[in-house]
């Protein structure tokens, strides 16, 4: 497999031990898939922090947020016949799915884009309400019209959908609710309007007919979305045969809108690829990479909470250079550089 990423020699940039758990009863299991933005001349990451309770032999514990907004610990014996616990990420109990961890979003910042610290006075973003009782995950941050749009995966017993919050200062937020209902995730907003409309990539899912494909939607206000169109599908026999999903906001180039996306195969191995959309009509896909532009190959990408994974939903663009931040093995936060010209050269019609 091809790989044109130039990884930071400092990787991993953040590991679970680098941050403090949100309470004494919880421990950080993994750090994942940060949203990325520039604010006050610093690089900021909105990191997904996945927490759980220390496990004891013979019993499985997992946290959920109850109706009062408090964390509640559910305990189930491992020999319970109604328990299916074959996946490190999800368990099934009495026909219902639960996450083994509870995620929230934590802000960290950096003066050099490499060494990150937790700033004072900026609170974590946590799940709120019945539609976020299993946590919020994998934020993407887009900046347009003088404010930041934060899209994130909202998880509950009612399904997996996409929430939206907006902010101008990262201290005060407007809750816009669920903008894409279950089952949907991987929503990335374009960072400028096209013909007066907001545009977004999203990933509805169907286990029967269809699949995990990237779609395009438009909106008059960034909240109410319609004119949904299929954009990009999986490819049988390729590295992205099982699912595809958008990364961060598309990058505007003179050739078109460039999107870095993730794809996975049937073995749940995640790589990154790219595709190009028409500048005036992003429903037209002009070109796509055949081979991945980044594949798991370093130890910190191959081994972790869930190995053989590179997954991005955040980057900073400076001229031809993309500084891309990514989750590795569902446990670590890492960085890599890409050249826009090199990615464009790897595209095929």
N, C-alpha and C positions, 0 to 999 in steps of 0.2 A: 504494500500500500504506500502511496505517496504521502509525504508529510512536509509541508513548507512552513510550519510553525517554528519560530525561534523562541524556545522556552527560556524563562528567566533562570539564570543559574542559582538564584536564591530560593527557588521552589522547594517545598511548598511555602507560600507566603503566610498562610494562617493554618493552624491545626487546632483541634478541639481544646487542647491544653492551654492555648493562648488566650482564650476568653473565659470569663467567669459565668457559671450557670446562673439562671435567673432566680433560683431559690435553693435553699440548703437540701431539700429533698430530691432535687433533680440533678442529673449529670449530663453534660454535653456529649452526645454520641458522635455527631458529625457536623461539619460546616459545608454548605453547599451553594453553588450556583448564584453568585452575587449579581444584583443589579448594579450598574455603574453610572456615575454622573460626576460632573465638575461643579463645585460650589465653593465660593470664597477662595478661589485660586488653589484649591486642593482637589485631589482625586478621592472620591468617596465610594465605598462599597456598601451596598445594602445586602448583607449576608444572611442567608437562611441558616438559622441555628436550630438543629434538631436535638431535642432533649428527651430523656426518659429517666426512669427510676432504676436504681441498681437492682439487678435481677438476683433472685434466690433460687437455689436448686429445687426443681419440682414444681415451680410456679412461674407464670408469666405475668408481668405487670405492664400496664401501659397507661399513659396520661391522656385525659380529655378535658376540655373546658365545659363546665356545666352551665345550666341556664342562668346562674348568677354571675358568670364570668370568672369563676374560681376553678383552679385546676383540681381535678378529681382523679384518683388513682383506682383503676379497675384491676382486680386480681383474679386470675383463673388458673386452676391446677393444670399442669401440662398433660395429665392423663384424662382430662375431661373429653368424653367422646364427641362433644359438639365443637371442639377446638381444632382448627386447621392452621398450623404454624410452620409451613414449609418455606416461606419467603421471609427474608430478614426485614423487609420493609412493611409488609401488610400481613395481618392475620384475619382469619374468618372465625366468627363465633356465633353459633346459632343462626347461621345464614346471613349474618351481617358482617361487613368489612370494617376493620379498624386499623389505624396506623400504629406501628410499634413505637413511633416517636411523635412528639408534639413540636411543631415548628413555629418560630416567630422570626422577625426580621430585625437584624441588629446593624446599627450604623458604625462604621469605622472609617478613618480618613488617613491620608498620607500626603506629605509634602513632596515626595519624590516618586510616588506611584509604586513603590516597592515595599517600604516599611510602614505598616499600618498600626494605628493605635485607636483606642476608644476615646472620643472627644467628650468633654464635660458638657452637660446641659442638653444632650440630645437623647431622647428616650427611645427604647425599642418600639417597633410596631408589632402589635399582638392581635390575635384573633378577637373579633367582636361580634356577638350575636350568634344565633342558632346556625347560620350558614357558614360559620368559621370555627365551629366548636372543636374540630380536629386540627386547627392551626392554619397558618397562612404560609405560602411557600413561593420560591423562585420568582422574585420580583423582577420586573423590567421597568426601567426608568426612561421616559422620553421628555425632552424639554421643548415646549413650543408655546407661543403666545405668553411669554414671561412667567410660566409656571411649570412645575414638574408634574407629570402624570405617572403615577405608580400603578401598574397593573400587576396582579399577583394571583396565584392559585389559592382559592378558598375551598377548604375541605371540611365536610361534615357528613353525618349519616344520610343526608339528603342528596349527596353527590359531590362532584368536583366541578366547580365553576370558576369564573374569573371576576375578582373584585377590582374596584378602582378607588384610589385616594389621590387627592391633589394637594400640593403645597407650594409655597413660595420661599419658606424659610427653614423647612425641615423640623420645625417645632410645633407649628399649627397645621392641622390637616382637615380637609373636607372629605367626608365619607360619601362616596357616590353610589355605594351599593354594588350589587352583582350586575355587571354589564353583559356577560355572556353566561347563560345558564348551563347546568350540567348536560352532557359531559363535555367540558371544554377546558383548554389550558393553553399555555404558550402564546399569550397575546402580546404583540409588539406593535406599538403605535409609531407611524411615520412621524418624523420630527418637523414636518411642514405640511400645510394643506396642499392638496392638488385640486385645481379648479374649484376652490372654495370649500372643499370637504375634507374632513378628517379621514384617514385611512388606517386600517390595522390588519395585521396578519393574525390568524387564530387557528386553533386546532380542535375542531369537533371530532368526536370519536364514535365509531359504531362497531360493536363486536360481531354483528351479523353481516349486513350488506354495507360495503364501503370499507373504511379503515381509518387509520390514524394519519390523516392528510392535512396539508396546510391550505387554508382558505383565506380569502380576502374579503373585507367588509368595509363599508363606508358609513359616515355619520355626519349629521349637520352640527353636532355639538360635542362629540367625544364621549357621549353617554348612551345615546340611542343609536343602535347599529342595524343596518339593513343592506340590501342588495348583495347578499353573500354569494361569493363565487369560488368554485374550486380552483386552486392554483397549482399545487404540486403534490404528487402522490409518491407512494413507495415504488421500488423497482425490484421485481423478483430476481433473485440470484445476485443482487448487489449488497453492498454494506448497509444500505438503508432500506432493506426489504420488509421490515416489520412495522416501522413507524418513522415519521418525520415530524419535526416541529421547529418553529421559528426561534432564532436566537434573540438578539437585541434589535433596536430600531434599525431599519434599512439605512444604508449609507448612500448618500447622493453622489454619483460620479457623472462624468460627461458621457459615459456609455449607458447609464441607466441606474436604477436603484439596486444596489448590491446587498444581498442578504446572506449572512452566515447562519446556517441551520444545523441542527443535529439530526442524525439518523441512527437507527438501531436495527440489528438483525434479530433473528429468532432466538439467539442465545443471549439477548439483552446486552450486546456489546455496542457501545455508543462511540461514534466518530462525528467529525464536523465536515460539512461540505458547504458549497455556496451556489447561489443562483442569481440571475440578473433579470430585473423587471423593467419594462418600458417607462420612461420618465413621465410621460403624459397619461399613460394608461397602464397602471401597475398590474392589471389583470392579465397582461401579456407577458409571459415568461420568455425571455430572449435566449437565454443560455443557462447551462447548469454544469457543474463539475461531474465528471464520471467517477474519478477516484476521490477519496476524502482529502481535504487539505490538512487535516490533523487526525491522528489515530493514537489510541493509548499505546505507549511504549515504555515510558519511564515507570520505575517501581511504584511511585506514588500514584500513578494512573491505573496500574494493573492490580494493585492490592490495597484494599481498604474496606470500608463498610459494605460497599457493593462494587466489586472490581471491574476492570476493563471499561472504564467510563471517562470520557472527556465531554463536558456539557457546559455551554456558555449561554448567558443571557445578558452580557454587559461588556462594553468596550468604550475606549476613548479614541477619537480620530484626530490626527494632527497631520495634515497634508497627505502624503502617501502612506504614513505609518498608522497602523491600527494597534493599539495596546489592548489586548483582549484578556479578560479575566475569566477564569473557568473553574468549575468544580471538577475535582479529580477523584475517581473511585468513591464518589458520594461521601467523601470524608474531609478532603482538603481543598483550600482555595489556592489557586496557582495563577501565573501570568505567562503570556507569550506575546511576541510581536509578529505581525504580518505586514506584508506590503500589498497595498491595493492593486498595484500593477501586476504583481505575481499572481494574485487570485484571479484577476481578470484574464490573464494569460492562460490560466488553467481551465477556464470555462469552455464548453463546447456547445455549439448550436444544436 
